[in-house]
Amino acid sequence: MTGRARRVPQFAGRVFLGEAGLETDLLFNRGIDLPDFAAFPLLATESGRTTLSAYCQSLIDLARRNRTGVVLETATWRANPDWGMRLGYSPEQLDTANRRAVTLLLERRAANPDVDVVVSGTVGPRGDGYAITNAMSRHTAAAYHRPQIASLHAAGADLVSAFTMNHVDEATGIVDAAQHVGIPVVISFTVETDGRLPSGQALAAAIDEVDAATDSAAAYFMVNCAHPSHFADVFDSPGPWDRVRGIRANASRMSHAELDNAPDLDRGDAADLAERYVELAERLPQLSIVGGCCGTDLDHLSRISAALDQA
């Protein structure tokens, strides 16, 4: 293992706000075009960087008001080789984009020393986050994702977080790549309306398999891109739930297929979503990172944070 160790303060027993649905917020609420649902091209222009910086500052301001920490995610979910090539980015340009994304968040942290800010380098799947496309072996996944993880690490990210993982081999390869680079790694699984991964595997089995293959090297696990009604009851059965420290749920109850075809944003019921996070916290005593995915925005995060504080 190479590189320098960095702290993972989410283990300190505090609540940290995670990001809300950046891409859906930019696309539907702010009218910003995102080809291939990719936000990282915004980093190439001053206006794009200003938009992303303001978004991050709004999260920091909310954390300050609610007396929480905040995990800022780089806008690099699509900034890996295949998606980059589709968007006309060379490997060198992808390296620049990933590094620039981290630098932007480090600047926000430096400007807000009174808030505990964690800078997370976001990694996304090689294929579709909702369906298993471009499935890879563990070894191939490690080689594929290592350059992006190395760029994020070199720029100064505290950790890397792999979101919308839909099968175990890719998730395991990402853990291997992060270990090789020398940076803490978080795995966040997408689940369907039945609480299982798109691969059909049960969430508990997926976490156990990644941990068994990597000697529990992941810092922790998360669940994202599904409404709590799709997966909350999974936690009522025995499982490795002490390893689940973060939830970034959808506001919408739609299935992934329905979301893909939805012409408008479904913000769901923000008050109900907040109460469901309280219920999730009762099931998951280690829960410390609470954010949102598709359809969520700052209003959802504010309600979630307030509900947890009152509980």
C-alpha positions in Angstrom: 0.0 0.0 0.0 1.2 3.5 -0.9 0.1 7.0 0.0 -0.7 8.8 3.2 -3.3 7.8 5.7 -6.2 10.2 6.3 -8.8 10.4 9.0 -12.3 9.3 8.6 -14.2 11.5 11.1 -17.6 9.9 10.6 -16.6 7.4 13.3 -16.7 10.2 15.9 -20.4 9.6 16.7 -21.6 12.7 15.0 -24.2 13.3 12.3 -22.7 14.4 9.0 -24.8 15.7 6.2 -24.2 14.0 2.8 -24.9 15.6 -0.5 -28.4 15.8 -1.9 -29.1 14.8 -5.5 -26.6 17.0 -7.2 -27.3 15.8 -10.8 -31.1 15.9 -10.5 -30.9 19.3 -8.7 -28.7 20.8 -11.4 -30.8 19.3 -14.3 -34.3 19.8 -13.1 -34.2 22.6 -10.6 -31.5 24.8 -12.2 -31.9 23.9 -15.9 -28.3 23.0 -16.4 -27.7 20.5 -19.2 -25.8 17.4 -18.1 -24.9 15.2 -21.1 -24.8 11.6 -20.0 -25.9 12.8 -16.6 -22.3 14.0 -16.0 -21.6 17.0 -13.8 -17.8 16.9 -14.1 -17.7 18.9 -17.4 -18.8 21.9 -15.4 -15.4 22.0 -13.8 -13.9 23.1 -17.2 -15.5 26.5 -17.1 -15.5 29.4 -14.6 -19.3 29.5 -14.5 -19.5 25.8 -13.9 -17.0 25.9 -11.1 -18.9 28.8 -9.5 -22.2 26.7 -9.7 -20.5 23.7 -8.0 -18.8 25.9 -5.4 -22.1 27.6 -4.5 -23.8 24.2 -4.2 -21.1 23.0 -1.8 -21.3 26.2 0.2 -25.0 25.8 0.6 -24.4 22.4 2.1 -21.8 23.8 4.5 -24.1 26.6 5.5 -26.9 24.1 6.3 -24.4 22.0 8.4 -23.4 25.1 10.3 -27.0 26.0 11.1 -27.9 22.4 12.2 -24.6 21.9 14.1 -23.5 18.9 12.0 -20.5 18.0 9.9 -20.8 17.6 6.2 -19.3 15.2 3.6 -18.7 17.1 0.3 -18.6 14.8 -2.8 -16.6 15.7 -5.9 -18.7 16.0 -9.1 -16.8 13.1 -10.6 -19.4 10.3 -10.6 -19.0 10.0 -14.3 -15.3 11.0 -14.5 -14.0 7.5 -15.4 -12.5 6.3 -18.7 -15.5 5.0 -20.5 -17.8 7.8 -19.7 -15.0 10.3 -20.2 -14.4 9.0 -23.7 -18.1 9.3 -24.6 -17.8 13.0 -23.6 -14.6 13.6 -25.5 -12.2 13.5 -22.5 -8.7 12.1 -22.8 -7.1 10.3 -19.8 -5.0 13.5 -19.2 -8.1 15.6 -19.2 -9.9 13.2 -16.9 -7.0 13.4 -14.5 -7.2 17.2 -14.5 -11.0 17.2 -14.0 -10.7 14.8 -11.0 -8.0 16.8 -9.4 -9.8 20.1 -10.0 -12.9 18.7 -8.4 -11.0 17.9 -5.2 -9.3 21.3 -5.2 -12.7 23.1 -5.4 -13.9 21.3 -2.3 -10.7 21.8 -0.4 -11.1 25.5 -1.0 -14.6 25.4 0.5 -13.2 23.6 3.5 -10.4 26.2 4.0 -13.0 29.0 3.8 -15.2 27.5 6.5 -12.9 26.3 9.3 -15.7 26.3 11.8 -17.5 23.4 10.1 -16.2 19.8 10.1 -15.9 19.2 6.3 -14.9 15.8 4.9 -13.8 15.8 1.2 -14.8 12.7 -0.6 -13.7 11.7 -4.1 -16.7 10.3 -5.9 -16.4 7.2 -8.0 -19.2 5.8 -10.1 -19.8 2.6 -12.0 -18.2 1.8 -15.3 -21.6 1.2 -16.8 -25.2 2.1 -15.7 -25.8 2.6 -12.0 -29.3 1.0 -12.3 -28.4 -2.1 -14.4 -25.4 -4.3 -14.8 -23.7 -3.2 -18.0 -20.0 -3.6 -18.6 -19.7 -6.1 -15.8 -16.1 -6.7 -14.8 -14.1 -9.2 -12.8 -12.6 -8.0 -9.5 -9.2 -7.7 -11.1 -10.4 -5.8 -14.2 -12.5 -3.4 -12.0 -9.4 -2.6 -9.8 -7.3 -1.8 -12.9 -10.1 0.2 -14.5 -10.9 2.4 -11.4 -7.3 2.8 -10.1 -6.4 5.9 -12.3 -9.3 7.9 -11.1 -8.8 6.9 -7.5 -5.1 7.9 -7.8 -6.1 11.3 -9.2 -8.5 12.0 -6.3 -6.0 10.8 -3.8 -3.1 12.9 -5.2 -5.3 16.0 -5.1 -5.9 15.6 -1.4 -9.3 13.8 -0.9 -9.9 12.4 2.5 -11.5 9.3 1.1 -13.2 7.9 -2.0 -16.8 6.9 -2.1 -18.1 4.6 -4.8 -21.8 5.3 -5.4 -24.5 3.3 -7.2 -22.5 0.0 -7.1 -24.8 -2.7 -8.4 -22.7 -5.9 -8.2 -20.0 -7.2 -5.9 -17.1 -7.7 -8.3 -16.9 -4.1 -9.3 -17.3 -3.0 -5.7 -14.5 -5.4 -4.5 -12.2 -4.2 -7.3 -12.7 -0.6 -6.2 -11.7 -1.5 -2.6 -8.6 -3.2 -4.0 -7.7 -0.2 -6.1 -8.2 2.2 -3.1 -6.0 -0.1 -0.9 -3.3 0.0 -3.6 -3.4 3.7 -3.8 -3.6 4.1 0.0 -6.9 6.0 0.6 -9.9 5.0 2.7 -12.9 3.8 0.6 -16.6 3.7 1.1 -18.9 1.4 -0.9 -22.5 2.5 -1.5 -24.9 0.0 -3.1 -27.9 0.7 -5.2 -30.9 -1.5 -4.3 -34.1 -2.1 -6.2 -37.7 -1.9 -4.9 -37.2 -5.3 -3.3 -34.2 -4.2 -1.3 -31.8 -6.3 -3.4 -29.0 -5.2 -5.6 -29.7 -5.1 -9.4 -27.7 -8.3 -9.5 -30.4 -9.9 -7.5 -28.1 -10.4 -4.5 -29.3 -9.6 -1.0 -27.7 -6.5 0.5 -26.4 -8.4 3.6 -24.8 -11.0 1.4 -23.2 -8.3 -0.8 -21.6 -6.6 2.2 -20.5 -9.8 3.6 -18.9 -10.9 0.3 -17.0 -7.7 -0.2 -15.8 -7.8 3.4 -14.7 -11.4 3.2 -12.8 -10.8 -0.1 -11.0 -7.7 1.2 -10.5 -8.4 4.9 -13.1 -5.7 5.8 -10.9 -3.1 4.2 -13.8 -0.7 3.3 -14.2 2.1 5.9 -18.0 1.5 5.8 -20.9 0.9 3.5 -23.9 3.0 2.4 -27.2 2.5 0.6 -28.2 5.0 -2.1 -30.6 5.7 -5.0 -33.7 4.0 -3.5 -36.6 5.2 -1.4 -36.5 3.9 2.2 -39.8 2.1 1.6 -37.8 -0.1 -0.8 -35.2 -1.3 1.7 -35.9 -0.3 5.3 -37.4 -3.6 6.3 -34.2 -5.4 5.1 -32.6 -4.1 8.3 -35.1 -5.9 10.5 -33.4 -9.2 9.7 -29.9 -10.2 10.9 -27.1 -8.8 8.9 -23.8 -6.9 9.0 -25.7 -3.7 9.7 -22.9 -2.3 12.0 -21.0 -1.8 8.7 -23.8 0.5 7.2 -23.0 4.1 8.3 -24.6 6.1 5.5 -27.9 6.5 3.7 -28.6 8.6 0.6 -32.1 7.8 -0.3 -34.3 8.9 -3.2 -37.1 11.3 -2.6 -39.2 9.4 -5.2 -40.8 6.0 -4.7 -40.5 5.3 -8.4 -38.6 2.2 -9.6 -35.3 2.8 -11.4 -37.0 2.1 -14.7 -39.7 4.7 -14.0 -37.1 7.2 -13.0 -35.2 6.7 -16.2 -38.3 7.5 -18.2 -39.7 10.3 -16.0 -39.9 13.7 -17.8 -40.2 15.7 -14.6 -38.6 15.6 -11.2 -40.4 13.7 -8.5 -39.5 15.4 -5.2 -41.7 13.0 -3.2 -42.9 13.9 0.3 -40.0 15.7 2.1 -41.6 15.5 5.5 -42.3 11.8 5.2 -38.8 11.1 4.0 -37.4 12.8 7.1 -39.5 10.6 9.4 -38.3 7.6 7.5 -34.7 8.6 8.2 -35.6 8.7 11.9 -36.9 5.1 11.6 -33.7 4.1 9.7 -31.6 5.6 12.5 -33.5 3.4 15.0 -32.6 0.3 12.9 -29.0 1.4 12.3 -27.3 2.6 15.5 -24.1 3.3 13.5 -25.8 5.6 11.0 -23.8 8.9 10.8 -24.0 10.1 7.2 -27.4 11.2 6.0 -28.0 12.7 2.6 -30.2 12.3 -0.5 -30.1 11.0 -4.0 -32.5 11.4 -6.9 -35.1 14.1 -6.4 -33.7 15.5 -3.1 -32.4 19.0 -2.5 -31.5 21.2 0.5 -35.1 21.3 1.7 -35.0 17.5 2.1 -31.7 17.6 3.9 -32.8 20.3 6.2 -35.9 18.3 7.2 -33.9 15.1 7.6 -31.3 16.8 9.9 -34.0 18.5 12.0 -36.0 15.3 12.4 -32.9 13.4 13.6 -32.0 16.2 15.9 -35.5 16.2 17.5 -35.5 12.4 17.8 
